[in-house]
Amino acid sequence: MNETNDNPQSRSNFIVEIIEQDLKTGKWGGRVATRFPPEPNGYLHIGHAKAICLSFGLAQKYGGTCNLRFDDTNPTKEDAEYVESIKEDVSWLGFDWGDRMFFASDYFKTMHEYAVKLIEDGKAYVDSLSAEETAAYRGDYNRPGKNSPHRDRSVEENLDLFSRMKNGEFEDGEHLLRAKIDMTSPNMNMRDPAIYRIRHASHHRTGDEWCIYPMYDWAHGLEDSIEQITHSLCTLEFENHRPLYDWFLEQLDVYHPQQIEFARLNLSYTVMSKRKLLDLVSDDLVNGWDDPRMPTISGFRRRGYTAAAIRNFCDRIGVAKRDNTVDLALLEHTIREDLNETSPRVMAVLDPLKIVIENYPEGEQEEFEAPYFPGQEERGTRAIPFSREIFVERDDFREEAPRKWRRLAPGKEVRLRYACLITCNEVIKDENGEVTELRCTWDPESRGGTSPDGRKVRGTLHWVNASTAVMTEVRQYDRLFNVINPLAVEDGHSFVEHINHSSCEILTGCLAEPSLAGAKPESRFQFERIGYFCVDRYDSTDDKLVFNRTITLRDSWAKIEKKLGGK
């Protein structure tokens, strides 16, 4: 797999069927125009990646267009930082919006004009109930609402009050502009929904030009209409909002796109709520939105996930009409598949144990040639220095080894990857009884790691040469939560109680082979026998090499697939 943007939504699904039927009948004049409409109030997560791949992917599939549009209707929660992060994430995933980047704030004047028209047509009114009164009048799912005493204000009075709202004469919450629909509707969204609220807050694009801001449901359909969208794709929580989407556009008699809902992505061991993710960031439970343990696109990128793998994952899980939860192991399996094909193999030692090869000449050094991709030497090789002193993993040695131990122990012979065979002869300890050094001998006839007389050597260890090793810091990341559904809390417990406090382990004093010196940020490697790692895009410098563990080598999903395939 490579980083090119193959169509991530090539499979048939119910949305594909709708679009193809529309193309067949010429419903939209042969056009396909979609949009991805994030609110700039946080960083995008893997659920947004599914929506991005779907909207942009379908536009690509049918030679259409996809707009990047920011629904910036709530100035108190939005920030230019979020806008820039969203642009970066969409671009990194491999999608290009060209000159089609828009903002809800681009249309504030037009939206206001449409609101005035609705008032003039007797279909909207200014309501002056308090928040508590509004909730009481609205009713609930078991009790119909009742009309506000302000519902029958004259058109002239409503126009005057709305104008004064716009001019800043009232305090926040003093009035609302509401649509006049049906307070007894079984659909709560149709019970005279709010269209505009007063909010004396500076907007990240329009500054203090406005002190009234459109509600999302009012703005969203108008944005789609203005941009001539054909298929407005959104997640299932907006299904009950569709009648309101349609009502607004029908009353205004404007261009009317089709809203289509699909199931959002829910991922096990993960929180997918931007509000909950913001809580993690604000409470310093993680190190920012791009912490490699976060399910944000920027967090996954920093951890070492590839854009191609994320697109492939979104294609794999498909598009459904019902919500479900996807096993995190499937995402991890998809990442491993991609990294297995694209990540050069190198050697690094995370917990070094020194070895002195006593029968190797002092002051001498030689090199062994090793492929970056075993069995595919045409993809490149590198020279690995070897001398009298090397380091291996401390965990690869046991002074008192179990019977089937295949690694290093006193009197036991093992293979050093690409290099030679060595035998452990002596164990050196400090005053506390800790092993500090091993004294070994090597078989010069085993250069390259082969057995000269065909003797069986079952253990193979990775290693680094002492004098040429590159010092590194390694951050080993694991799942952020310990339970499948962190939000399934009971008895007032918070989801943060399920945080895995061992999800980040920082290892210093790690050693890597010299080919990694100067590795560029976001370069990905497989540390042989350990896992996949990525050079940190922010903290790694010319003077300090920092690796983030992307994922381990173990693949539980592959085992599940193999087991199911064998039945």
Secondary structure, 3 states (H helix, E strand, C coil): CCCCCCCCCCCCCHHHHHHHHHHHHCCCCCCCEEEECCCCCCCCEHHHHHHHHHHHHHHHHCCCEEEEEECCCCCCCCCHHHHHHHHHHHHHCCCCCCCCEEEHHHHHHHHHHHHHHHHHCCCEEEECCCHHHHHHHHCECCECCCCCCCCCCCHHHHHHHHHHHHCCCCCCCCCEEEECCCCCCCCHHHCCCEEEEECCCCECCCECCCCEEECHHHHHHHHHHHCCCCEEEEEHHHHHHHHHHHHHHHHHCCCCCEEEEECCEEECCCCCCHHHHHHHHHCCCCCCCCCCCCCEHHHHHHHCCCHHHHHHHHHHHCCCCCCEEECHHHHHHHHHHHHHHHCCEECEECCEEEEEECCCCCCCEEEEEEECCCCCHHHCEEEEEEECEEEEEHHHECCCCCCCCCCECCCCEEEECCCEEEEEEEEEECCCCCEEEEEEEECHHHCCCCCCCCCCCCCEECCEECCCCEEEEEEEECCCECCCCCCCCCCCCCHHHHECCCCEEEEEEEEECHHHCCCCCCCEEEECCCEEEEECCCCCCCCCEEEEEEEECCCHHHHHHHHHHCC
